[in-house]
Every structure is written in structure tokens, then in C-alpha cells.
Amino acid sequence: MKKIYDVVDRFCATHPRFGIPNLMRVVTIGTVAVYALYMLLSRRFPEILTYLVLSLGGLMQGRIWTLVTFPLVPSTGSLLSLAISLYFYYWIGSTLERRWGTAKFNLYYFGGVVLTVIGTLAASLISGNPYLFAAGTEYVNLSMFLAFALLFPDTTVLLFFVIPVKMKWLAILDGALFLLQILSSLIAADLAGVVLPVVALLNFAIFVWPEVLYFKQRQQYRHSPQAVQFKKAVQQQKQQRGYVHKCSVCGKTDTDYPDLQFRYCSKCAGYHCFCQDHIFSHTHYTGE
């Protein structure tokens, strides 16, 4: 998992503008449009949603567009519950995008969508039922929720608009229900109910868990005596030289370019800094 995470992290560092900015706004508007279409046409065409949800049978009949439309299918028919759900996941998704950047959040969201497609098709092939379907992005949203709860555990939300609850407790409750659903699906031999939740956790494990482990290590280092001395040394260095990081290739500094990312190469002999434009393209220092 860590190797995949490192590849994703490297890609996001070199392609910070990759993806759709404010992705959750696009998803929210699209879901509202699909819901409005359903409300307008459901009496005359009650099966209209079957042409939008993803299934192997639908793809075999030529409904290729369902690969794009199924994430926009509402998971509920109630207008109030839909409004609450859309607001909640819009808030979560927007917060994650600000934390990770547009590139990583897009990869996380669409990675969950792709894994949902793979899980749905795999469950259909194994069970022999081509009309097992994925209605909306229920498990993608669940993956987003778990990521948010792990990164911001002490954030408080109002349950039922009255009871203040921290996200970490909601995540524990949701995790228990999640496992219960998997167990009940196993007992009922419901492959879709097993594969799709596991796929959601796979997306979470690839993108989030390594970051949490790295964050814990960084926190431990930050509170060590060596870290305190290093912080003072960095402040003194900035006062003396006017910058902390300077690219060994182009000479750009973090003072002149505050939005530029600087990293140090572990393969170079010595302590050499490079900006995001040269960290992967420079010639390694060998010390010879």
C-alpha cells in the first residue's frame, strides 16, 4: 500500500492542477439534476433509473453512459434526506480537497468510482447475475467519510441537528455497521454486499492509512528534543541567509517562491534540496 501511496503522492506533487476543481460541487449539481429528472418523469417512466445505474447487463446492452451516470444516482427518494446527505458529503469532500489538493482528492474520488465499477462487474460475473447493480456512490461516500473522520477525528457535528458528536465516534459506529453488513451479506451469500464494501475499504487503505501513519511519525518527531533544536536551527538559518530551502538546480528559494514545494533527495550524496520541478528530473550527486 505504501508504494502505491508514494506513487500517488509523487504524481500529485508534479501535477497539482490535475483533476476537476471543486469536484463535489459538480457531483452535487449533477445529483440534483438526476433527482429532478426522476421526479419529472418517474410517473410516466418508472424504470428511468434503471437506465442510469451501473450493471453488467446494462453494459452488455450498450448502456455505456452508466459508467458516468451511476455516481449521480440519488441514494434516497426523500427530498429532505437527499438535501442533508448532499450537504454533508459536499462539506466533507470540499474539506478533503482543501487538505489534499485537487489532484489527490480527484484521484481518491474517481479511484473509488473505478473500484466500485470493478467490484460490481466482479460480483456479477461470480454470481452469474448480470443485473447486480451499483446505485450511486454510497460506498465512495462512505470511504470519504472514513477518511475525514480519521484525519479530523475531533470535528464535531450535530446528530439529528441537536446532539453534538465527534466524527471519531460516528466513524466507530459506522465501522461497526459496516462490518455487520459484510457479515450479513456473507450469511445471505450476497456477493455484491461483500465485494462493494471491501472495495470501498481498499480505496481508503491505499490513500489514507499511509498518510495517518506518516502523520503519527511526524508528530512523534516533532515532540522530540532533536526536533525542537532543529526548529530553532531552521529559524536561525532563515535569519542569516534569508531562506530555508534553495533548489540545487535552478536556485529558487522558498522565500522568493513561497507556493513552490521543496524536497530533499535521499539518493543524492549529501544534503541537497530541489524544487518540485527538479526533484524527479535532476542528476544525482554522487560525491565523487
C-alpha positions, 0 to 999 in steps of 0.5 A, spaced: 500 500 500 505 504 501 508 504 494 502 505 491 501 511 496 508 514 494 506 513 487 500 517 488 503 522 492 509 523 487 504 524 481 500 529 485 506 533 487 508 534 479 501 535 477 497 539 482 492 542 477 490 535 475 483 533 476 476 537 476 476 543 481 471 543 486 469 536 484 463 535 489 460 541 487 459 538 480 457 531 483 452 535 487 449 539 481 449 533 477 445 529 483 440 534 483 439 534 476 438 526 476 433 527 482 429 532 478 429 528 472 426 522 476 421 526 479 419 529 472 418 523 469 418 517 474 410 517 473 410 516 466 417 512 466 418 508 472 424 504 470 428 511 468 433 509 473 434 503 471 437 506 465 442 510 469 445 505 474 451 501 473 450 493 471 453 488 467 447 487 463 446 494 462 453 494 459 452 488 455 446 492 452 450 498 450 448 502 456 455 505 456 453 512 459 452 508 466 459 508 467 458 516 468 451 516 470 451 511 476 455 516 481 449 521 480 444 516 482 440 519 488 441 514 494 434 516 497 427 518 494 426 523 500 427 530 498 429 532 505 434 526 506 437 527 499 438 535 501 442 533 508 446 527 505 448 532 499 450 537 504 454 533 508 458 529 503 459 536 499 462 539 506 466 533 507 469 532 500 470 540 499 474 539 506 478 533 503 480 537 497 482 543 501 487 538 505 489 534 499 489 538 493 485 537 487 489 532 484 489 527 490 482 528 492 480 527 484 484 521 484 481 518 491 474 520 488 474 517 481 479 511 484 473 509 488 468 510 482 473 505 478 473 500 484 466 500 485 465 499 477 470 493 478 467 490 484 460 490 481 462 487 474 466 482 479 460 480 483 456 479 477 460 475 473 461 470 480 454 470 481 452 469 474 447 475 475 448 480 470 443 485 473 447 486 480 447 493 480 451 499 483 446 505 485 450 511 486 456 512 490 454 510 497 460 506 498 465 512 495 461 516 500 462 512 505 470 511 504 470 519 504 467 519 510 472 514 513 477 518 511 475 525 514 473 522 520 480 519 521 484 525 519 479 530 523 477 525 528 475 531 533 470 535 528 464 535 531 457 535 528 450 535 530 446 528 530 439 529 528 441 537 528 441 537 536 446 532 539 453 534 538 458 528 536 465 527 534 466 524 527 471 519 531 465 516 534 460 516 528 466 513 524 466 507 530 459 506 529 459 506 522 465 501 522 461 497 526 455 497 521 459 496 516 462 490 518 455 487 520 453 488 513 459 484 510 457 479 515 450 479 513 451 479 506 456 473 507 450 469 511 445 471 505 451 469 500 450 476 497 456 477 493 455 484 491 454 486 499 461 483 500 465 485 494 462 493 494 464 494 501 471 491 501 472 495 495 470 501 498 475 499 504 481 498 499 480 505 496 481 508 503 487 503 505 491 505 499 490 513 500 489 514 507 492 509 512 499 511 509 498 518 510 495 517 518 501 513 519 506 518 516 502 523 520 503 519 527 511 519 525 511 526 524 508 528 530 512 523 534 518 527 531 516 533 532 515 532 540 522 530 540 528 534 543 532 533 536 526 536 533 525 542 537 533 544 536 532 543 529 526 548 529 530 553 532 536 551 527 531 552 521 529 559 524 536 561 525 538 559 518 532 563 515 535 569 519 542 569 516 541 567 509 534 569 508 531 562 506 530 555 508 530 551 502 534 553 495 533 548 489 540 545 487 538 546 480 535 552 478 536 556 485 529 558 487 528 559 494 522 558 498 522 565 500 522 568 493 517 562 491 513 561 497 507 556 493 513 552 490 514 545 494 521 543 496 524 536 497 530 533 499 533 527 495 535 521 499 539 518 493 543 524 492 550 524 496 549 529 501 544 534 503 541 537 497 534 540 496 530 541 489 524 544 487 518 540 485 520 541 478 527 538 479 526 533 484 524 527 479 528 530 473 535 532 476 542 528 476 544 525 482 550 527 486 554 522 487 560 525 491 565 523 487 
